[in-house]
Structure formats: structure tokens, C-alpha cells
Amino acid sequence: MAEDLDRALNRLNAAQAERDAAQDRVAEAARAVAEAITGRSAEGAPDRDLARALYWDYPDVPVPVIGALLGVATNSVAGVVGGRVVERPCVNGCGRMAAWTMRSRNESARTSTECSTCAERRGDRGLPRGWSMRPAGT
């Protein structure tokens, strides 16, 4: 029994060391991207397509670096690069896909929502799921 625990702990330690090494490589690569962007942004016009790809597809590239590429403040980056449409199966299990637009990296891509057909069936008027409109005073 103790040998099983020792083997399991050794595997856990090895996996944690691999994870830490991979995280170090990711951080180093992100720094290299940041340096390349800094040089590129000094050369000329902002590259919105590159900034959009970096923002949405490379979460390890810091937002201030993307802001430097665009020549905008960090808090303006999400608005400049624009949202990303995400699709997931409808939360109601109807088999259709539900789509919404993530507006920043901080939103969860795992958000569950219902498809437009299910929303129409329950009389959705742009309200969050579970809310409904009632006449005043009722």
C-alpha cells in the first residue's frame, strides 16, 4: 500500500514539474511576443488584425502589450479589437446551438445560454434567461 502511494506521489511530482516547466516556456514565449510587438508598434500604424488574434487566441500575451501595439490605453483594448462570437449547445437540450458575443477576455467562454428558438418560445424580449416581462402593477 505504501509503495502505491509512493508511486502515485512520484507521478504527481513529475507531472507538477512538467507543468511548471511548460508554464515557464509559455511565459518566456509571451515575453518574446511582447518584445516583437514593442518593436513593431514603434515602426508604424497599429495592426488591428494582429491585435485581435493576440487578444482572443493568445491569453498569455498581456493586454497592456496589445494596447501598446494599438496605441490605446489598456482599458480600451477590448473595445478596439471587438467581440468574439461563441457558440455552445442550447442549455435547454433542444439540439440547436446558442450563440453570443464575448466582449472581453474576462467573460467566461463556458457560459450557458439558450438558442434563439427557445428564447422566442418563452417570449424573450432580450431579458436574461429566467426573467419575464409583466405589465406594471402585477
C-alpha positions as CSV (number, residue, x, y, z in Angstrom):
1,M,0.0,0.0,0.0
2,A,2.8,2.4,0.9
3,E,4.5,1.6,-2.4
4,D,1.3,2.5,-4.3
5,L,1.2,5.8,-2.5
6,D,4.9,6.5,-3.2
7,R,4.5,5.7,-6.9
8,A,1.4,8.0,-7.1
9,L,3.2,10.8,-5.3
10,N,6.2,10.4,-7.6
11,R,3.9,10.6,-10.7
12,L,2.2,13.7,-9.2
13,N,5.6,15.4,-8.5
14,A,6.8,14.6,-12.0
15,A,3.6,16.0,-13.6
16,Q,3.8,19.2,-11.5
17,A,7.4,19.7,-12.6
18,E,6.4,19.2,-16.2
19,R,3.5,21.7,-15.7
20,D,5.9,24.3,-14.1
21,A,8.4,23.9,-16.9
22,A,5.7,24.4,-19.5
23,Q,4.4,27.5,-17.7
24,D,7.9,28.9,-17.8
25,R,8.1,28.3,-21.5
26,V,4.8,30.0,-22.1
27,A,5.8,33.0,-20.1
28,E,9.1,33.2,-22.0
29,A,7.3,33.0,-25.3
30,A,4.8,35.6,-24.2
31,R,7.7,37.9,-23.3
32,A,9.3,37.4,-26.8
33,V,5.9,38.3,-28.4
34,A,5.8,41.4,-26.3
35,E,9.3,42.4,-27.3
36,A,8.4,41.8,-31.0
37,I,5.2,43.9,-30.7
38,T,7.1,46.7,-29.0
39,G,9.5,46.9,-31.9
40,R,6.6,46.6,-34.4
41,S,4.5,49.3,-32.8
42,A,7.4,51.7,-32.9
43,E,7.6,51.1,-36.7
44,G,4.2,52.4,-37.8
45,A,0.5,52.0,-37.9
46,P,-1.4,49.8,-35.5
47,D,-2.2,46.3,-36.7
48,R,-5.8,45.6,-35.6
49,D,-5.9,42.1,-37.1
50,L,-2.8,41.1,-35.2
51,A,-4.1,42.7,-32.0
52,R,-7.4,40.9,-32.4
53,A,-5.7,37.5,-32.8
54,L,-3.4,38.1,-29.9
55,Y,-6.3,39.2,-27.7
56,W,-8.6,36.3,-28.4
57,D,-6.2,33.4,-29.3
58,Y,-3.2,34.1,-27.0
59,P,-4.4,34.8,-23.5
60,D,-0.8,34.7,-22.2
61,V,0.0,37.9,-24.1
62,P,-0.8,40.7,-21.6
63,V,-3.5,43.2,-22.5
64,P,-1.1,46.2,-21.9
65,V,1.2,44.8,-24.6
66,I,-1.7,44.6,-27.1
67,G,-2.7,48.2,-26.1
68,A,0.8,49.3,-26.9
69,L,0.5,47.7,-30.4
70,L,-2.7,49.6,-30.9
71,G,-1.6,52.8,-29.3
72,V,-4.5,52.8,-26.9
73,A,-5.0,52.5,-23.1
74,T,-5.3,49.1,-21.6
75,N,-8.9,49.6,-20.7
76,S,-9.7,50.4,-24.3
77,V,-8.2,47.3,-25.9
78,A,-11.4,45.1,-25.7
79,G,-13.5,47.7,-27.4
80,V,-10.9,48.3,-30.2
81,V,-10.4,44.6,-31.0
82,G,-14.1,43.8,-30.9
83,G,-16.1,40.9,-29.6
84,R,-15.9,37.2,-30.4
85,V,-18.9,35.1,-31.3
86,V,-19.1,31.9,-29.3
87,E,-21.4,29.0,-29.9
88,R,-22.5,26.3,-27.5
89,P,-25.3,23.8,-27.4
90,C,-28.6,25.3,-26.1
91,V,-28.9,25.0,-22.4
92,N,-32.4,23.5,-22.8
93,G,-31.1,20.5,-24.6
94,C,-33.1,21.1,-27.8
95,G,-30.1,20.2,-30.0
96,R,-29.7,23.7,-31.5
97,M,-26.7,25.9,-31.0
98,A,-26.9,29.1,-29.0
99,A,-24.6,32.0,-29.9
100,W,-23.5,35.1,-28.0
101,T,-20.7,37.6,-28.3
102,M,-18.0,37.7,-25.7
103,R,-16.9,41.3,-25.3
104,S,-13.7,40.7,-23.2
105,R,-11.3,38.0,-22.1
106,N,-12.9,38.2,-18.7
107,E,-16.2,36.7,-19.8
108,S,-16.5,33.0,-19.4
109,A,-16.5,31.1,-22.7
110,R,-18.3,28.4,-20.8
111,T,-21.4,30.5,-20.3
112,S,-24.6,28.5,-20.9
113,T,-27.4,30.2,-22.8
114,E,-30.4,29.2,-24.8
115,C,-30.9,29.3,-28.6
116,S,-33.0,32.0,-30.2
117,T,-35.8,29.5,-31.0
118,C,-36.1,28.6,-27.3
119,A,-35.9,32.2,-26.3
120,E,-38.7,33.1,-28.8
121,R,-40.9,30.2,-27.4
122,R,-40.7,31.6,-23.9
123,G,-41.4,35.2,-25.2
124,D,-37.9,36.5,-24.6
125,R,-37.6,40.2,-25.2
126,G,-33.9,40.5,-24.7
127,L,-34.1,39.6,-21.0
128,P,-31.8,37.2,-19.2
129,R,-33.0,33.6,-19.0
130,G,-35.5,33.1,-16.3
131,W,-36.8,36.7,-16.4
132,S,-40.0,37.7,-18.0
133,M,-41.9,41.0,-18.6
134,R,-45.1,41.6,-16.8
135,P,-47.4,44.6,-17.0
136,A,-46.8,47.2,-14.4
137,G,-48.6,46.7,-11.1
138,T,-48.9,42.9,-11.4
